[in-house]
Amino acid sequence: MELLDKSAKTLGARQYHIHLQPGDIGDYVLLPGDPARSDRVAKYLDDAELVGNNREHRSFTGTYKGVRVSVTSTGMGCPSASIAAEELINIGAKCLIRIGSTGALQPELKIGDLIVSTGSMKNEGTSKFYLPDTFPAVPDFDLTRCLIDTARDMAPSLGCGVYYGIGASDDAFYGETPEWIEKLSGYGCLNVEMEASAIYTVCHRRGVRGAMVSAVSGNLVRSDVIYETANVGLENGWDHEIEVVLETIAKFDTEQRDGRH
């Protein structure tokens, strides 16, 4: 009896879930949750081409300032995000940068502000399949430093606040009670979302770079949320985070080619 090694079986082949194969993507891949936001990213790329569209995973590849860049939506939650990350790495991704929406946990944060993650509390089950709970979920330092610097430089022209710090990745959107929100805020978490810790864990295990910048969708400690109408501030935040990430990629790629990482 030969037990299946999924990593060995799928490495370098056409991927089962994202329906992509080697050559379809660039070294840098943006990871929104919503497939519709893959289209939003594509508008910022030169010569963007739809290269995959299966399940929740919608992918485009194009260029930005001469750098080949892709975007693949992950769907919601750590299980789906980890599958997308694994399969993208299988076909050559070197830097995975999550972009998305997040709930703010500190009172000063406003809708549309940007948060660059420096780590994530693992309130989810996916990372347990990779590493013990005591092992931290953290992004790549060099890529995150470049994200923070770029976001700060661009903040005046974007007209939004820029913050960085530790957040939380939860499994249950509707399981976040007022007591739970208060606890996370008391820990000093800046924000809560649903994918970062698994992406960081997969990137660490697979030896690639991971990072995240997210736009505040609402403030959970002030009950400042918009669920039933268009959230214009958040939509602006989506555009701002895309602009920040693409500028970061252009700078980071130059730094890498100059041997600074």
Residue pairs with C-beta under 8 A, 6 or more apart in sequence:
7 86
7 90
10 16
10 87
10 90
11 90
12 22
12 90
12 91
13 21
13 90
14 20
14 21
15 21
15 87
15 88
15 90
15 91
16 87
17 54
17 55
17 57
17 83
17 84
17 87
18 52
18 54
18 57
18 59
18 72
18 83
18 84
18 87
18 88
19 52
19 53
19 54
19 57
20 51
20 52
20 59
20 72
20 87
20 88
20 91
21 91
22 91
22 92
23 91
23 92
24 51
24 52
24 59
24 61
24 70
24 91
25 51
25 59
25 61
25 70
25 72
25 88
25 91
25 92
25 93
26 61
26 63
26 67
26 68
26 69
26 70
27 68
27 92
27 93
27 94
27 95
27 253
28 67
28 68
28 69
28 70
28 93
28 94
28 95
28 97
28 249
28 253
29 69
29 70
29 71
29 72
29 88
29 93
29 95
29 96
29 97
30 41
30 69
30 70
30 71
30 72
30 97
30 98
30 99
30 242
30 245
31 71
31 72
31 73
31 74
31 81
31 84
31 85
31 96
31 97
31 98
31 99
31 100
31 195
31 199
32 38
32 40
32 41
32 71
32 73
32 74
32 98
32 99
32 100
33 73
33 74
33 75
33 76
33 81
33 100
33 101
33 194
33 195
34 73
35 53
35 56
35 57
35 58
35 73
35 75
36 58
37 73
37 99
37 100
37 238
38 58
38 59
38 60
38 71
38 72
38 73
39 58
39 60
40 238
40 239
40 242
41 60
41 71
41 99
41 242
42 48
42 50
42 60
42 62
42 71
44 64
44 242
44 243
44 246
45 60
45 61
45 62
45 63
45 64
45 69
45 71
46 62
46 63
46 64
47 62
47 63
48 60
48 61
48 62
49 60
49 61
49 62
50 58
50 59
50 60
51 59
51 60
51 61
51 70
52 58
52 59
52 72
53 59
55 75
56 73
56 74
56 75
56 76
56 80
57 72
57 73
57 74
57 75
57 84
58 72
58 73
59 70
59 71
59 72
59 73
60 70
60 71
61 68
61 69
61 70
62 68
62 69
62 70
63 69
64 246
64 249
64 250
65 246
65 250
67 249
67 250
67 253
69 246
69 249
70 93
72 84
72 88
73 84
74 80
74 81
74 84
74 85
74 98
74 195
75 81
75 84
76 173
76 194
76 195
77 124
77 171
77 194
77 195
78 124
78 125
78 126
78 127
78 169
78 171
78 194
78 195
78 197
78 198
79 126
79 198
81 98
81 126
81 194
81 195
81 198
81 199
82 126
82 198
82 199
82 201
82 202
85 96
85 198
85 199
85 202
85 203
85 206
85 210
86 202
86 206
88 96
89 96
89 202
89 203
89 206
89 208
93 208
94 208
94 209
95 140
95 143
95 208
95 209
95 210
95 211
95 249
95 252
96 199
96 203
96 208
96 209
96 210
96 211
97 143
97 147
97 210
97 211
97 212
97 213
97 245
97 248
97 249
98 195
98 196
98 199
98 210
98 211
98 212
98 213
98 214
99 212
99 213
99 214
99 238
99 241
99 242
99 245
100 193
100 195
100 212
100 214
100 215
101 193
101 214
101 215
101 216
101 217
101 234
101 237
101 238
102 115
102 167
102 191
102 192
102 193
102 214
102 215
102 216
102 217
103 176
103 191
103 192
103 193
103 216
103 217
103 218
103 219
103 220
103 225
104 110
104 113
104 115
104 190
104 191
104 216
104 218
104 219
104 220
104 221
105 167
105 168
105 181
105 184
105 185
105 189
105 190
105 191
105 192
105 220
105 221
106 185
106 190
106 221
107 219
107 221
107 222
109 115
109 161
109 163
109 190
109 191
109 216
109 219
110 161
110 216
110 219
110 224
110 233
111 216
111 217
111 218
111 219
111 224
111 226
111 231
111 233
111 234
111 237
112 160
112 215
112 216
112 233
112 234
112 236
112 237
112 240
113 160
113 161
113 162
113 163
113 215
113 216
113 237
114 151
114 155
114 158
114 160
114 161
114 162
114 163
114 213
114 214
114 215
114 216
114 237
114 240
114 241
114 244
115 163
115 164
115 165
115 167
115 190
115 191
115 213
115 214
115 215
115 216
116 144
116 147
116 148
116 151
116 162
116 163
116 164
116 211
116 212
116 213
117 139
117 144
117 164
117 165
117 166
117 167
117 191
117 196
117 211
117 212
117 213
117 214
118 138
118 139
118 144
118 164
118 165
118 166
119 136
119 137
119 138
119 139
119 166
119 167
119 200
120 137
120 138
120 166
120 167
120 168
120 169
120 196
120 197
120 200
120 212
121 137
121 166
121 167
121 168
121 169
121 184
121 187
121 189
121 197
122 128
122 133
122 137
122 169
122 197
122 201
123 168
123 169
123 170
123 171
123 197
124 169
124 170
124 171
124 194
124 197
124 198
125 171
126 197
126 198
126 201
127 133
127 137
127 197
127 198
127 201
130 201
130 202
130 205
131 201
131 204
131 205
135 201
137 169
137 196
137 197
137 198
137 200
137 201
138 200
138 204
139 196
139 200
139 203
139 209
139 210
139 211
139 212
140 203
140 209
140 210
140 211
142 209
142 252
142 261
143 209
143 210
143 211
143 248
143 252
144 164
144 211
146 248
146 251
146 252
146 255
147 211
147 213
147 244
147 245
147 248
148 162
148 164
150 244
150 247
150 248
150 251
151 162
151 213
151 244
151 248
152 162
154 240
154 243
154 244
154 247
155 161
155 162
158 240
158 243
158 244
160 236
160 237
160 240
163 190
164 190
165 188
165 189
165 190
166 188
166 189
166 190
167 189
167 190
167 191
167 192
167 193
167 196
168 184
168 187
168 189
168 191
168 192
168 193
169 192
169 193
169 194
169 195
169 196
169 197
169 198
170 176
170 192
170 193
170 194
171 194
173 194
176 192
176 220
181 192
181 220
181 221
182 221
184 192
185 220
185 221
191 214
191 216
192 220
193 214
196 212
199 210
199 212
200 210
202 210
203 209
203 210
204 210
213 241
213 244
213 245
214 241
215 234
215 237
215 238
215 240
215 241
216 234
216 237
217 225
217 226
217 231
217 234
217 237
218 224
218 225
218 226
218 231
218 234
219 225
226 234
252 261
255 261
